[in-house]
Amino acid sequence: MVKATRRSSRDHATVKDVEPVPQIEMLLSCYIPAFECTLCARCCTGKVIALFGGDIIRLGKYAEACTEPMSEEEIALTGAERKMKMVDDACVFLEGSRCSHYDLRPDTCRRHPFIVTKRHILAASTCKGIDWTGRWHGSDGELLRLSEKIAPKIDDCIGAFRGGIKGRRVSG
């Protein structure tokens, strides 16, 4: 894909059909923008990395040492009961700007910077790898699958935040 002038997610205000959802540091969009990871590791620091059943199984022998319980507020937002442990505000798996156990990473990390539900498309407002001038060329169905555990809670929260904002439909 040839990229036009690269805009960071901070320039979202100039992009049509993107609405900030500051309560969860996400942008509500009518399309999935292009994305190329810049290895900045912002997604691995200062965030809640929700873990669901499949994530715990994937983490295997590391599950007990690298996870911790969610707070009541985090459970209400995500529906997950566990999260990745943070050390000095960074994921315990982060080494420099890379994941030390990339093949074991949770679905939260695999779909970053997006959450795609049947009603909404969200993009992380702090992700510098988002290119709003382009469109995602991957499978929105795969992003939908990776988001399926958190999707109902996110849809409920967006409805509450926006007083029932009309959602955007996604194929898949």
Rosetta blueprint (number, residue, H / E / L):
1 M L
2 V L
3 K L
4 A L
5 T L
6 R L
7 R L
8 S L
9 S H
10 R H
11 D H
12 H H
13 A H
14 T H
15 V L
16 K L
17 D L
18 V E
19 E E
20 P E
21 V E
22 P H
23 Q H
24 I H
25 E L
26 M E
27 L E
28 L E
29 S E
30 C L
31 Y L
32 I L
33 P E
34 A E
35 F E
36 E L
37 C L
38 T L
39 L L
40 C L
41 A L
42 R H
43 C H
44 C H
45 T E
46 G L
47 K L
48 V L
49 I L
50 A E
51 L E
52 F L
53 G H
54 G H
55 D H
56 I H
57 I H
58 R H
59 L H
60 G H
61 K H
62 Y H
63 A H
64 E H
65 A H
66 C H
67 T E
68 E E
69 P E
70 M L
71 S L
72 E H
73 E H
74 E H
75 I H
76 A H
77 L H
78 T H
79 G L
80 A L
81 E L
82 R E
83 K E
84 M E
85 K L
86 M E
87 V E
88 D L
89 D L
90 A E
91 C E
92 V L
93 F L
94 L E
95 E E
96 G L
97 S L
98 R E
99 C E
100 S L
101 H L
102 Y H
103 D H
104 L H
105 R L
106 P L
107 D H
108 T H
109 C H
110 R H
111 R H
112 H L
113 P L
114 F E
115 I E
116 V E
117 T L
118 K L
119 R L
120 H L
121 I E
122 L E
123 A E
124 A E
125 S L
126 T L
127 C L
128 K L
129 G L
130 I E
131 D E
132 W E
133 T E
134 G E
135 R E
136 W L
137 H L
138 G L
139 S L
140 D H
141 G H
142 E H
143 L H
144 L H
145 R H
146 L H
147 S H
148 E L
149 K L
150 I L
151 A H
152 P H
153 K H
154 I H
155 D H
156 D H
157 C H
158 I H
159 G H
160 A H
161 F H
162 R H
163 G L
164 G L
165 I L
166 K L
167 G L
168 R L
169 R L
170 V L
171 S L
172 G L
